[in-house]
Amino acid sequence: MSLSYPITYIKGISLQRAGLLYSELGIKTCNDLLNFFPYRYIDKTQFYQIKELQPNSSDVQIVGKIIRVKSVAQKRGSRLVATFLDATGTMELVWFKGQKWIKDALKINEPYVVYGKLNHYNGNFSIPHPELELVKEYKKKLQTKMQPVYPSTERLTNSGVSNKLMRTYVQYLFKQFLNEIKESLSQEIIDDFKLMSKRDALLYAHFPKSQENLTKAQSRLKFEELFFIQLQLLRKKLINKTKIQGFIFENVSDHFNLFYSDHLPFDLTNAQKRVLKEIRKDVASGAHMNRLLQGDVGSGKTIVALLTMLLAIDNGFQATIMAPTEILANQHFIAVSQLLQGMNINVDILTGSVKTKKRREIHANLEDGTLDILVGTHALLEDKVKFKSLGIAIVDEQHRFGVAQRSKLWGKNTLDNKDGLPPHILVMTATPIPRTLAMSVYGDLDISVIDELPPGRKEVKTVHRFDSNRLSVFKFIRDEIEKGRQVYVVYPLIQESETMDYKDLMDGYESISREFPPPKYQISIVHGKMKPADKEYEMQRFVKGETQIMVATTVIEVGVNVPNASVMIIESSERFGLSQLHQLRGRVGRGADQSYCILLSSYKLSPEGKTRLKTMVDTTDGFKIAEVDLKLRGPGNLMGTQQSGVLDLKIADVVKDSKILVAARNTAITLLQEDPNLSKIENAPISQAFVKMNKLSKIWSNIS
């Protein structure tokens, strides 16, 4: 017998039912069922007597006998009524559905355990559709005072797979397979954390004896789940560091030094210097760099990325930077080109808009090595794009790329690369990632954080206003434009309702045009339905200061850098997520002037909506905002569908169980320091479980 057997080995599960359990709940093997945990428990610690029942009682459990059964006519159809008796009195059990088979199944004058929701009407007590079990059957089963309630679906319920039936399957599973459950942690870890054995933890997670017993069982299983995820990520990191070689950038010479001394537009912050030091250490080590660079909007990640690319060029390599949108790619291209002006470095850009003739030229320059830095979008991933010697690949706003897309960039052919070494990897994000999530999703990467804004930057003042305050908001816009400033007005864009969003945008544009008429005021408009060339034209008008107001959808969320823009108005702000609001706010506050963000909303706000807007008003700290976002949305939604798979947790929760996560990660780090190959005899249970898990499910690292 093995837990890897299909669930058809469990009594009562036919092939058809097994198919249903797999399609609805993902349960395929006995092990899947074992790790399919209840989401709540019914406390059955108390048995009542009928005379003790109170009109305000909810779920009750009583032992007694059915002494009579009758069918009672009512306005529509009939109901089945059984008189239920214990030593203290009588009450009724009532059924409205399935009356025939229930009537046939009921045994008169046999002791039953009855459980259900109590009704009180005209001085009489009744339980509609109660759970019934003969006392002699009840005594045979694995008994627990807290009864498990399993997640279900409408299709399962309609097919007769009730919670009671699920409970029966799990009970049978334990009777058949209890001895097959092997320990997966070392005795030392179990003793250090005073953990329950795995066998007991699984048993009591399904059938707890008490609340304390359940808490201990869940703690053990949560620790184990998080420990093995960390172990897999950390071992991967260890292999990257020790087994995967990387190009050695040992020279820090002309290009880097010339830029640092003559072209750097401002002094680096201490945070930027620290991150640069970490990167330089990585690329000089001979190991492959795999680093995540986090930094809030405007913290200066681009300069760090550029200096890293110059290190590659100083060592005879090419560099590339990939962005998720043309707007952002153009932004990087312009920024890098301006910063490198006067230096002998060839920079180009490759996006979907680049014409065929120019593409051929770029391909040729890449292959013969005359092109040093290539900025681009997904177009970089095309098979025709081949580098002569790609030393570093930088990905901006990495969460917008799917895993397969990123892995394709890592495998880019480099014509001079005889050893087949991968380029160093630096992924950047302006969406701060909470520490617990970073540990779980990016645990195999080294993480650098720029947690300091450049000097002279003023914090953006954020206020929340309701739609009824619109006239005072318009007056404020006029005052700012009088001072020579520019203003963004952003409307939501939700794909499912593009037509509605477009209408909102156009209505908004018309009302703003009425309030700010030409020729005194000029307005740009940008949205997703425009041709790239038209979009770029409107953007450039705003960048050059030819228009004072930019009316747009969230296409301007990333990639527009206008230091003179000091006001961000976000319409229907309750329809945006926290990270999106934070990104949009980051479009202002880029110059020396005081900047403002005004969140406009209707009065109808959900509790979540209120929390989001209050958080934005209270703080500009991206990491605090990310923590709130994680609590509101959960890890899966926060990472997006492309990446949430890594957090397909059975029992743990990276938000609620953050203390367990930290303990599990620290334990995995210590273990790998002492026994990197898990070869010590005392770690045999961990090694065996680890090998088995790797076979069953590969955690797809989101970066490598």
N, C-alpha and C positions, 0 to 999 in steps of 0.2 A: 504493500500500500504506500502511496506517495501523495503528498499535497499538490503535486503537479498534475495529478489525474484530472480529467474533465469533471464538471459537476454532475454529470449523469451517474457517477458512482454513488451519489447521495440518494438514499431511498426517497422515491416520490418525484424525482426530477426526470421527466421524459426528455427526449431529444427536442421536441417542440418547445417545452418549457425552458430548456437550457438555452435554446436560441433566443427566446424572449428575454431571459435574464441577461444575456450577453448584449443584445441590441439596446436594451433599456438602461442597464446599470453597469455594463462592462464586465460582468462576472462570467468568466470562462472556466477557471480551474477552482479546485477546492481551496487553494491558497488565496485566490481572489476573494472567495466568500469569507474566509477566515479574517481577511483584512478589510472587509466591508463593515464599517462600524456603525452602531446606532447613533442617531443624531440627538435623541433624548431618551429619557427613561421614565416609566410610570412607577411611582413609589407605591409598592404594595406591602408596606410594612404593617398595615393595620387591617384587621378583620372587624367588621361592624356586626352588631345584632340589630334586628329590625326596629326594636323599641328605642335604640340610640340615634336613629336617623333624624337629621335636622333639615328643615326646608331649604337651608342654604348650602347643604352638602353638594359636592360636585361628583368626583369619581369615587365609588365605594365598592368594597369587596365583602361578600357575605357567603356563609356556608349554610345550606339548607336543602329542602326537598321540594320538587314540583308535585303538587297533590292533584291538580286538575288542569286540563287544557280545553279551551273552547274558542270558536270563531265568532267574532262579534261584527254585525253589519254596521256600516257607517255610510255617510253621504256618498262617498265614492269608494266602491269595493268593500273590503272588510279588513279586520285586523285579527291577528292570532294573540290570545291572551292566556298566559299560564299563571296560576295562583302558586306563589312561592312561600314556603313556610319554614321558619326556624323555631327555636324554643321560646321566643319572645313575642311572635306575632306573624302576620302575613302581609304580603305586598304583591304587586303584579309585574310580570315580565311581558313585554309587548313586541310583536313583530309586524311590520307592514309589508315586507318583501320576503320572497322565498318561503311562504307559509307552509306549502305542502311538504317539502323535504325536511323543514324544521320540525313540523308536527310528527312526521314519521320517525325522526331521530331522537326525539325527547323520550326519556325514561322516567316513568312515574314512580315516586317514592324511593328514588335512588339519591344518595347524597351528592350534591353539586357544589362546585365553587363558582360563584357568579360575580362578574365584574362589569361595571358600566357607569354611565352618567345618570345621575339620579334626577327624576322629575317629581314635582310635588304639585298636585292639582286637587282641589276640593277636599283637602285633608287626607288624600291618599297618596302613597308613594308608588312609583313605577320606574322600571329601567327599560328604555326602548333598545331593541337589538343588542342585548347583553352578550359579553363573552361568557361561554359556558364550558365547564370541564368537569367530568366525573371525578370525585375525590380520589378514587382508586387510580385513575390515570394521572392526576395531578401529582400524587405522591411518587410515581415512578420517574418523573422528569427531573432534570437539573433545575433545582428550585432556586429562585432568587427573589428577594423582596423588592428589588427594583427591576422592573421588566423593560427590556429593550424595545425601542420603536425605531424601525429601519427606514431610511429614505425609500420612497416608492414613486411610481408614476401612474397616471390615469389608466394607461394601457395595461399595466400589471394588475391593478385593482379590478379592472373590468374582466381580466382573464382569470380571476379567482386567486391570484397570488396575494393573499392578505398578509398583514404583519404577523399574525399567528402562525401562518404557514412558513414564513421566512424564519421565524424563531425555531420552528420544528426542524427546518433544514440545518440551521446552525447547531442546534443541540445534537442532532445525529452526527454532524461533522466532528464535534468534540468527542463523542462516544467512540467513533471509528478511528480518529486520527490523533488523539491527544498525545500518544507516545511518539508520533512523527515530528512533533514540534521540538526543534533543536535550539539550544542556547546560541545566541549570535554575538554576545558581548563577552569580554574576558572577565574572569572573577574579580580582578583588580578594579575594573570600572564599576562592576556591580556593587562591590564593597564600598568604593569611594563615594558613590552617590546614593548608597542604601537603596538600590533598585530592586524591584520585584523580579523574580525569574520570568523569562519570556513566556513560558507555558502558562504560569499563573496570570500574567498581565493580559494575555489574549483571552483567557477564560473569563476573567473578571471585567474586562472591557465590554464583553457581551452580556455577562450575567453577574453583575456586582452584588456583593452581600450587604454593602452599605455605601454611603456617600464617600466616606474616607477610603474605603477599599477601591472604589471606582477612581478616585483622584490619583491614588498610587499606581494603579494599572495604566491609566492614561499618561501619567508622567513618564513611566518607563517606555511606553511605546512612542511617545513624542520624542523623547531623547534619542531613541534608537533610529527613528526615521530621519531626524535632522543630522545625527552623527554620520550615517552612511552617505547622505548627500554631501556633507562636508568632506568626508573621507575621499569620495570620488573626485570632487573638485580639486582638493589639495594634492591628491596623487597626480592628477593631470598637470597641475602647476609644477610639481616636483619633476615630472618627466620633461615638461617644457624647459625647465631650468637645467636639468642634468643631461638629458638624452638628445633634445633637439638643439642642434647648433644654429648659431646665427652669424650674420656678417659682423666682422669686427670693425667698428669705426674708431680707430685708434688716433687718427689725426684730428686735431682741432686747429685748423689753419686759416688760410687767407680769407675764404668767403665768410666763415663764422666770425672771425676776429674783426674783419673790415666792417661787417654789418653792425656788430656789437659796438664798435668804437665810433663809427661815422654815420650810421643810418638809423639807429634805434631812436624812435621819435620821443621816447620818455624813459625814465629810469624804471627798471623792472621792480615789481613789488617783491617783498621777501618771500611771499608764497610762490611767485613765478620762478624766483631763483631756486627755491627748494625743489620744485617740480623738475626744473631743467637739470638739476644735479642728479636727481633720481633717474631721469632718462639717460643722461650721459653715462652713468654707471652701468645701466642695462646694456647700452649698445656697444660698450667697450669690453663687455665681459666674455664674449664668445658664445654666450647663450642667446636664444631667441627671445626678443622682447615681446611681451604681450601685455600692454598696459592700458588701463582705462583712465582718462583724464576728465575729472569732473570740475566744472567751474560755473558759477552763476553767470547769467547774461551780463556781458560787459566786463568780465573779470580778466580778460586778456589771454584767452586760450590760443587765439590765432598767432600771436607773437611767439608763444612757446612752440607751436606747431612749425612755424617758419624756421626758427632756430634749429629745431630737430632736423628739418629737411636740409638745412645748410650743412649740418654735420655729415649727412649722407653724401652730399655733393663734394665736400672736402675730401671724402674718402673714395671718390671715383664712382659713386652710385647715382641713380636717378631717384626721384621721389614723386609720390602722387597723393592727391587729397580728393576724396570722394564725398559729395554732398547729396542730400536727398532730392533737392529741387534745383531747377535752372537758376532761379532767383538767388539762392544761397551760393550756388557754384559761381555765378557771375560776381557776387559780392566778394567771395574769396579771391577770385582771379584779379579783380580790380585792386583789392587790398594788398595782395602779395606783389603785384606788378608795381604799384606805387612805392611800396616799402623797398623794393629792390632796384628802383630807378637809379641808373648810373653805375650799376654793378653788371659785370659780364655774365649774367645768368639768363638762360632762355626759358621763358614761362609760356604755356599755352593752355587753352581750354577746349574741352570736348564735351558737347552736350547733344541732345537730340536735334537741336536747331542748326548745328554746324553743317554747312553744305558739303557735298561729296568731294569736290576738288580740295577743299581745305582739310577734310578728313584724311585724304590720301597723303597730303603733305605732313600732317601730324603723325600718321602711322610710320611714314618713312623716317622722320626726325627722331621718333622714339626708338626705332630699330637701329639707327646708326649712332645713337647716343648724343646727338646734338641738342636734343630737348632735355632740359634738366628737371623741370617740374611740370607735371600735367595735372591741371585741376579739372574735375568733371563730375558728371552725374552717373546714373546707371549705364550710360554709354561706354564707360570705362570697362564694363564687364564683357563687352562683345569679344568674340574669339579673335577678330582681326587685330585687336589692340595687344601688341607685344612689346615689351620693354627690352632694351639691350641689357640693362643691369639695374633692376628695381631693388633698391635697398630698404626703403620704408614706405608703407602704405598707411595713410591717415584717413580715418572715416569720421565725418562730422555728423552729429545728431544720429548716432549709430542705431538707436531704437527704431528708426524708420526703415531700416533695411531688414529683409528676412535673412535667416541664418544661411540659406543656400546662396543668396546673393553675396554675402560677405565672404563665405568660404571660397567662392569663385575668384574673388579679388586676391585672396591669399595665394591661390595657385597660379597666378599670372605667369606665363612663360617669360623667363628672362634669358636672353640668348647667350650671355656670357657666363651663365650660372652652371658651371660644370658639376658642382656638388649637389645641385637641386635644393639649395637652402631656401627656406621661405623668407620673404621680406619681413623686417621688423614691423610690428603692428602697434599703432597708437589710435585708440578710439576715443572720441571726444563727445561729451554731452553737456548741454546747458540745462538739462532737466536733472536737478539734483536727485540722487538716488538714496533713499533712507539706508542707514547702516545695515539694518537687518536684511533688507532686500539685496543690497550689494553683496553681503556675505553669502546669500543663497544662490543668486543668479550669476554673480560675477566672481565667485569664490576661487576660480582658477586663474584670475588675473591679479596683477599688481595694480593697486589703485592709488592714483595721485589726485589731490584735491587743491584747487586754487580757491582758498577761502578768504580772499582779501580783494577789495576793489581798488583800482588805481587811485592815487591821491587826487584830490580835487573833485572827485565825483560826489554829487549831492544825492541823498536818498530821495527817491520819488515819493511825493506825498500822495496818498491814495484815499479817496472818499467814496462812499456809497450814496447814490441819490435815486429817488424814485422817479418814474416817468413824469409825474406832476411837477417836478422841479426843472423841466427841460428849458424853460425860458431863462432861468438864472444861469443854467449851463451855457446857453447860447451867448449870454452877456459876457460870461467869463472867457469864452472862445474869442469874442471880439476884442476884449482887453488884451489878451495874449498876442493876437495878430497885430494889434496896434504897436506892441513892443517889438515887432519884427519876428515873432516866433511862428512855427508851423504846427498843424494839428492833424492827428489821425482820428477818424471815426470808423470803428470796426463793427461789422455785423456778423452774426453767427453763420456758420456754414455747416449744415448737417446733411450728409450725402442723400439720406432717404427722402429729404424734402427740398431738393435743389430748386425746384420751381418756386416754392414758397419763399425760400431764402433769397432768391433772385428778386422776387417781388418786394420783399422787405428792404433789400438793398436799394432798389430803384425808387421805392417810396421815400426812403430815407434821403437819397440823393436829391430828389425833387424838393423835399421840405428844407434841406440845408441850402439848396440853390435859391429858394425863396428868401431865406433869412440872410444869406450872404450873396447878394446878386452881383453879376459882373457889371462894369469892368473893374469895380473896386476890389472884388474878390475873385480869385481863380481856384477852381476845384479839379482835382484829379480823381478818376474812378478806376478801380482795379478789381477784377473778379475772375473766377475760374473759367468762365465761358469765353473770355477774350483770347484772341490769337496771341502767341508769345511776343511777337513783334509789337503789337499794340500795347500789351501789358508793360513791356520794357520802356516804350515811349512815354507812357503815363508816369511810370516810376521815375524816369530820368527828369521829367518836368518837375516833379516834387523834390528830387535830390538837388536839382540846380536852383531851387527856390522860386521857380516860375509860377508854382501854385502854392497857396497857403494851406489848403485843406486836402487831405487824402481820404476819400471815402472808399472803403475796401471790405472784402471778406477776409477770412483768416489766412489768405495767401501771403499776407505780410507778416505772419507770425514769426518767421525766421528770415533773416537775410537782408533786411533793409536797414541801412545805417545812415541816419540823417541827424547829425548832432544838433541842428537848429530846431528839430521838432521837440516841443516841450510838453505837449498835451496829448494824452491817449484817452479817447472816449470809447468805452465798450458798451454798445447797445445790447439789450437783452442779456446782460452779463450772467444772469442765472442759468442760461443755457450752455455756458462754457464750463469745462473742467478746470480744476485748480491749476494744473501745470500749464494749460493753455493761457489762462489769465495771467499767470506769472511770466510766461514767454512774451505775451503781448505787451505787458507793462515794461518789459526789458527793451522795447523799441524806443522808449524815451529815456531821458536821464543820461544821454551820451555826450552832452556838451557841458559847459560850465554853469549854465543857467539852472535855476530851480525848475524841476519838472513835476507834472501832475498826471494822475490816472484817475479818471472818473468812471465809476461802475454804475451804469444806469440799469434799473430793473423794474418790473411790475411789482405791485403789492403782493401778488400771489407767490409766495416763496415757500418751497418745501423746507423741512428742518435741515436737510443736507445743503440746500441752496443758501440758507441763512449762514450756516457754518462756513461755507466756501467764501462768501462775500466778507464775512467778519474776519476770517483769517487773512484775506488780502489787505484789509484795512489795518489790521493789527501788526503785520510784519512784512518786511521785504526779504527776510532770510529764506532763500530757496530750500534749504534743508528742513527748516521747520514746516514750510509749506508742503514739502514732499511727505513728511511724517503724517500730517493731517490727511493728505490725499490717500496715503496708503491705508489709513484707518477707515476712510470713507468708502474707498473703492475695492480694497483687497488687492493682493499681489498680482493675480491673473490679469485683472482689468488694467492695472497700472502699467504692466509690461506690454500689453497689447497681445492679440491672439497669436502673433508670430512667435512670441517668446514665453508665453505663460506655461507651456508644457513642462518646463523644467520644475515648476512648482506644483505639480500634480500630487499634492500631499493627501495622504489617507486620513491622518488624524491630527497632525501638527498644524499650527497657524503661525506664520513668521511674525505677525504683528503681536498677537496675544502671548505667544510663547517665546518672546525675544530673549528672555533670560535663559531658557533651556537651549535656545539656538547658540548663544554665546558660549555656554558651558560645553555644548557638543562640539563646537568648532575648536575651542581650546584643547579639548581632550584629543580630538583628531590630530591637531598640530603636534602635541606632545608625543602621541603614539608614533607618528611618522618620523619624528626626530630620533626616537629611540629604536624604532624598528621599521625603516622605510619600505622593506619588502614584505612585511607582515609574516616573517618566517619563524619568529620565536614560538616555542611550543605553547606558551600561555596565551598567545594571540590566535591560536588555531581556529577557535569559533568565529572570530572576526573575519579571518582570511577566507574560511569556507563560505560564510554568508556573503562576503564581498564578491567572491567569484560567481556565486549563484545569481546575485543581483545584477552583475554586469551582463550575464547571459540573458537575463529576463528583460532588463530595460536599461538601455544606454541613456544616461542623462546627456541630452544634446547641449553641449556647452554653447552658450549664445555668442561666443566670440570666435573661438578657434575653429 
